[in-house]
Amino acid sequence: MIKNLYKGMVQFRKNLYIEYVRAYTEEQARIVIARRIAKKQGVLPVVVLSWMKEFPDNFDIKIEIEFKEVDA
């Protein structure tokens, strides 16, 4: 399985964060992005994840580049 490149745009505490992460799934990308934002804000990742659950309109995570395995 190959990781895809995801782009996350998150508005958290009046700041806009744009993060690019490599992950297997969108859920994994969301967790990685939440950890990065939490580190920048000095809070626990659970705070950012809870906020994402409470305000789903304030973030967007999409595949930027999808990689596929090719048989040689």
C-alpha positions as CSV (number, residue, x, y, z in Angstrom):
1,M,0.0,0.0,0.0
2,I,1.3,3.5,-0.9
3,K,0.7,6.7,1.0
4,N,-1.1,9.5,-0.8
5,L,-0.4,13.2,-0.4
6,Y,-3.2,15.0,1.5
7,K,-3.8,18.7,1.8
8,G,-5.4,19.9,5.0
9,M,-6.8,23.4,5.4
10,V,-7.8,24.1,9.0
11,Q,-9.1,27.2,10.7
12,F,-8.3,26.8,14.4
13,R,-8.4,29.6,16.9
14,K,-8.5,32.3,14.3
15,N,-5.5,30.9,12.5
16,L,-5.5,29.2,9.1
17,Y,-3.2,26.2,8.9
18,I,-2.4,24.6,5.5
19,E,-0.6,21.3,6.0
20,Y,0.5,18.6,3.5
21,V,0.9,15.1,4.9
22,R,1.5,11.7,3.4
23,A,-1.0,9.1,4.8
24,Y,-2.8,5.9,3.8
25,T,-6.3,7.2,4.6
26,E,-8.0,10.6,5.1
27,E,-8.6,9.6,8.7
28,Q,-4.9,9.1,9.3
29,A,-4.1,12.4,7.6
30,R,-6.6,14.1,9.9
31,I,-4.8,12.7,12.9
32,V,-1.4,13.7,11.7
33,I,-2.6,17.2,10.9
34,A,-4.2,17.6,14.3
35,R,-1.0,16.5,16.0
36,R,1.0,19.1,14.0
37,I,-1.5,21.9,14.8
38,A,-1.6,20.9,18.5
39,K,2.2,21.1,18.7
40,K,2.2,24.6,17.2
41,Q,-0.6,25.7,19.5
42,G,0.9,24.1,22.6
43,V,-2.2,21.9,23.3
44,L,-2.9,18.2,23.3
45,P,-3.9,16.6,20.0
46,V,-7.2,15.6,21.6
47,V,-8.1,19.3,21.9
48,V,-7.7,19.8,18.1
49,L,-9.5,16.5,17.3
50,S,-12.4,17.4,19.5
51,W,-12.6,20.8,17.9
52,M,-12.6,19.2,14.4
53,K,-15.5,17.0,15.5
54,E,-17.4,20.0,16.9
55,F,-16.8,22.3,14.0
56,P,-16.6,20.2,10.8
57,D,-17.1,23.2,8.6
58,N,-13.8,24.8,9.7
59,F,-11.5,22.2,8.1
60,D,-11.1,20.4,4.8
61,I,-8.8,17.5,4.0
62,K,-8.5,16.2,0.5
63,I,-6.2,14.1,-1.6
64,E,-3.7,16.4,-3.3
65,I,-1.9,13.6,-5.2
66,E,-3.0,10.0,-5.4
67,F,-0.3,7.4,-6.0
68,K,-0.9,4.0,-7.4
69,E,1.3,0.9,-7.6
70,V,2.1,-0.2,-11.1
71,D,3.2,-3.8,-11.9
72,A,6.5,-3.7,-13.8
